[in-house]
Amino acid sequence: MFAVAFLVQGALRPNYSSLRHPVSSLALGDFGWVQSVNFIVAGVLLFAFAVGLRPALRRYGGGIAAPLLVGAVAIGLVGAGVFAADPVSGYPPGTPNALAYTTRGVLHDVFSIPVFTALPAACGVLGYRFTRTGHGWLAVYSVGTAVLLLTGFALASMGFSQHAALMPVGGVIQRITLVIGLAWLTTLALWLLASKTSAHSRGAVGTSDTPPSTSM
């Protein structure tokens, strides 16, 4: 939902370029409220996922770090929706390319920090957890995603800071990076759901005094 919303808005918004402008800039100008709501709704839904993540991970050694990190991302999205970003890279039209910071924009950036840091950290934490429980492909996928997120967010940030080579493509780098992170969250949720369903099925065919297997 979050990705589709910002992709459609980027394609339809006049004078806006998805290649160079950040997703946050969609909250500026006419119909900016749409992206603000998109941030907030995505954050609320992700927070609900973070709450359910702790019991869902109990079969794989538990731990509170990953749910807390995902919850931090959720709070960051809500905050980014409440406080709109400052103009950058010439959008809205008539504004300078370089950032001119306001209190609102600084708050937006502060709330955005967990999105860029806590999400790859959650990937790393669960990558380690899945390595210990023998889920090799999930471990590799999680760690690889963490590396891609850190790299992508760093490059996008350089673009929005007006790096000559990256500024024209900062927006598309950010979008690709966000989609990679959202795809990981979606894959994790679907895998945990399928794992739970499979465990219940095995328990249903077993005896009442034999716990279901946790192997995958």
C-alpha positions as CSV (number, residue, x, y, z in Angstrom):
1,M,0.0,0.0,0.0
2,F,2.7,2.5,1.0
3,A,4.8,1.8,-2.1
4,V,1.9,1.9,-4.5
5,A,0.7,5.2,-3.0
6,F,4.0,7.0,-3.4
7,L,4.6,5.5,-6.9
8,V,1.2,6.7,-8.2
9,Q,1.6,10.1,-6.6
10,G,5.0,10.5,-8.1
11,A,3.8,9.7,-11.5
12,L,0.8,12.1,-11.3
13,R,2.2,15.1,-9.4
14,P,2.9,18.1,-11.7
15,N,6.5,19.4,-11.6
16,Y,7.6,16.4,-9.4
17,S,10.2,14.0,-10.6
18,S,10.4,10.5,-9.0
19,L,13.9,10.3,-10.3
20,R,15.3,13.1,-8.2
21,H,12.8,14.1,-5.5
22,P,12.4,12.2,-2.2
23,V,9.2,10.4,-1.3
24,S,8.8,12.9,1.6
25,S,8.5,15.8,-0.8
26,L,5.1,14.4,-1.9
27,A,3.8,15.8,1.4
28,L,4.4,19.3,0.2
29,G,2.2,21.4,-2.1
30,D,-1.3,20.5,-3.4
31,F,-2.6,17.2,-2.2
32,G,0.4,16.8,0.1
33,W,-2.0,15.5,2.8
34,V,-2.3,12.2,0.8
35,Q,1.3,11.3,1.4
36,S,1.1,12.5,5.0
37,V,-1.8,10.1,5.5
38,N,0.2,7.4,3.7
39,F,3.0,7.7,6.2
40,I,0.7,7.6,9.2
41,V,-1.4,4.7,8.0
42,A,1.7,2.7,7.0
43,G,3.2,3.4,10.4
44,V,0.1,2.3,12.4
45,L,-0.1,-0.9,10.4
46,L,3.6,-1.6,10.9
47,F,3.3,-1.0,14.6
48,A,0.6,-3.6,14.8
49,F,3.0,-6.0,13.0
50,A,5.7,-5.2,15.5
51,V,3.4,-6.1,18.4
52,G,2.5,-9.4,16.8
53,L,6.2,-10.1,15.8
54,R,7.4,-10.9,19.3
55,P,5.0,-13.9,19.9
56,A,5.5,-15.0,16.3
57,L,9.2,-15.2,16.8
58,R,8.9,-17.2,20.0
59,R,9.3,-20.5,18.1
60,Y,12.7,-19.3,16.8
61,G,14.3,-18.3,20.1
62,G,12.2,-15.2,20.9
63,G,13.9,-11.9,21.6
64,I,12.6,-8.4,21.9
65,A,15.2,-6.6,19.8
66,A,13.6,-7.2,16.3
67,P,10.1,-6.2,17.4
68,L,11.4,-3.1,19.1
69,L,13.4,-2.1,16.0
70,V,10.3,-2.6,13.7
71,G,8.2,-0.6,16.2
72,A,10.8,2.2,16.0
73,V,10.4,2.2,12.2
74,A,6.6,2.4,12.6
75,I,6.9,5.4,15.0
76,G,9.3,7.0,12.6
77,L,6.8,6.7,9.7
78,V,4.0,8.2,11.8
79,G,6.3,11.1,12.9
80,A,7.3,11.7,9.3
81,G,3.7,12.0,8.4
82,V,2.9,14.4,11.1
83,F,5.9,16.7,10.3
84,A,6.4,17.4,6.6
85,A,9.9,17.6,5.1
86,D,11.6,20.8,4.0
87,P,11.8,21.5,0.2
88,V,14.8,20.0,-1.5
89,S,16.1,19.5,-5.1
90,G,13.9,22.3,-6.4
91,Y,10.5,20.9,-5.3
92,P,8.0,22.5,-4.9
93,P,8.8,24.8,-7.9
94,G,10.5,28.0,-6.9
95,T,12.3,26.5,-3.9
96,P,16.2,26.1,-3.9
97,N,17.9,22.8,-4.5
98,A,19.7,22.8,-1.2
99,L,17.9,22.3,2.1
100,A,16.9,25.3,4.2
101,Y,16.1,23.8,7.5
102,T,13.0,24.6,9.5
103,T,11.9,23.2,12.9
104,R,9.2,21.1,11.1
105,G,11.7,19.8,8.7
106,V,14.2,18.9,11.4
107,L,11.5,17.0,13.2
108,H,10.7,15.1,10.0
109,D,14.4,14.2,9.6
110,V,14.6,13.1,13.3
111,F,11.6,10.8,12.9
112,S,13.0,9.5,9.6
113,I,16.2,8.3,11.2
114,P,14.7,5.0,12.5
115,V,13.4,4.2,9.0
116,F,17.0,4.4,7.7
117,T,18.7,2.7,10.7
118,A,16.3,0.5,12.7
119,L,15.0,-1.3,9.6
120,P,18.5,-2.6,8.5
121,A,19.3,-3.3,12.1
122,A,16.1,-5.5,12.3
123,C,17.3,-7.3,9.2
124,G,20.7,-7.9,10.8
125,V,19.2,-9.1,14.1
126,L,16.8,-11.6,12.5
127,G,19.6,-12.7,10.1
128,Y,21.6,-13.7,13.1
129,R,18.6,-15.3,14.7
130,F,17.8,-17.3,11.5
131,T,21.4,-18.4,11.2
132,R,21.3,-19.9,14.7
133,T,18.0,-21.7,14.0
134,G,19.2,-23.2,10.7
135,H,17.0,-21.1,8.3
136,G,19.8,-20.4,5.9
137,W,18.0,-18.7,3.1
138,L,16.2,-16.4,5.4
139,A,19.5,-15.5,7.1
140,V,21.2,-14.7,3.8
141,Y,18.1,-12.7,2.6
142,S,18.0,-10.7,5.9
143,V,21.7,-9.9,6.0
144,G,21.7,-9.1,2.3
145,T,18.7,-6.8,2.7
146,A,20.5,-5.0,5.6
147,V,23.5,-4.3,3.4
148,L,21.4,-3.1,0.5
149,L,19.3,-0.8,2.7
150,L,22.3,0.8,4.3
151,T,23.9,1.3,0.9
152,G,20.8,2.6,-0.8
153,F,19.8,5.0,1.9
154,A,23.4,6.4,2.0
155,L,23.5,7.0,-1.7
156,A,20.0,8.6,-1.7
157,S,21.0,10.9,1.1
158,M,24.1,12.0,-0.9
159,G,21.8,12.7,-3.8
160,F,19.5,14.9,-1.7
161,S,22.6,16.6,-0.4
162,Q,23.2,17.7,-4.0
163,H,26.0,15.4,-4.8
164,A,26.6,16.2,-8.5
165,A,26.4,12.6,-9.8
166,L,23.7,11.3,-7.5
167,M,21.3,14.3,-7.2
168,P,19.5,13.6,-10.5
169,V,18.8,10.0,-9.4
170,G,18.4,10.4,-5.6
171,G,14.7,9.8,-5.7
172,V,14.8,6.6,-7.7
173,I,17.6,5.2,-5.5
174,Q,15.4,6.0,-2.4
175,R,12.4,4.3,-4.0
176,I,14.3,1.1,-4.9
177,T,15.7,1.0,-1.4
178,L,12.3,1.4,0.3
179,V,10.8,-1.3,-1.9
180,I,13.6,-3.6,-0.9
181,G,12.9,-3.0,2.8
182,L,9.1,-3.3,2.4
183,A,9.6,-6.6,0.4
184,W,11.6,-8.0,3.3
185,L,9.0,-7.1,5.8
186,T,6.3,-8.6,3.6
187,T,8.3,-11.8,3.1
188,L,8.9,-12.1,6.8
189,A,5.2,-11.7,7.6
190,L,4.1,-14.2,5.0
191,W,6.8,-16.7,6.1
192,L,5.8,-16.4,9.8
193,L,2.2,-16.8,8.9
194,A,2.8,-19.9,6.8
195,S,5.1,-21.3,9.5
196,K,2.4,-20.9,12.1
197,T,-0.2,-22.5,9.9
198,S,2.1,-25.4,9.2
199,A,2.9,-25.9,12.9
200,H,-0.8,-26.0,13.7
201,S,-1.5,-28.5,11.0
202,R,1.3,-30.8,12.3
203,G,-0.1,-30.4,15.8
204,A,-3.6,-31.4,14.6
205,V,-2.4,-34.7,13.2
206,G,-0.1,-35.5,16.2
207,T,-1.1,-36.8,19.6
208,S,-2.2,-34.3,22.3
209,D,0.8,-34.9,24.4
210,T,3.4,-34.4,21.6
211,P,4.3,-30.8,20.8
212,P,4.5,-29.8,17.2
213,S,7.9,-29.8,15.6
214,T,9.6,-26.4,15.1
215,S,11.8,-27.6,12.2
216,M,11.3,-26.1,8.8
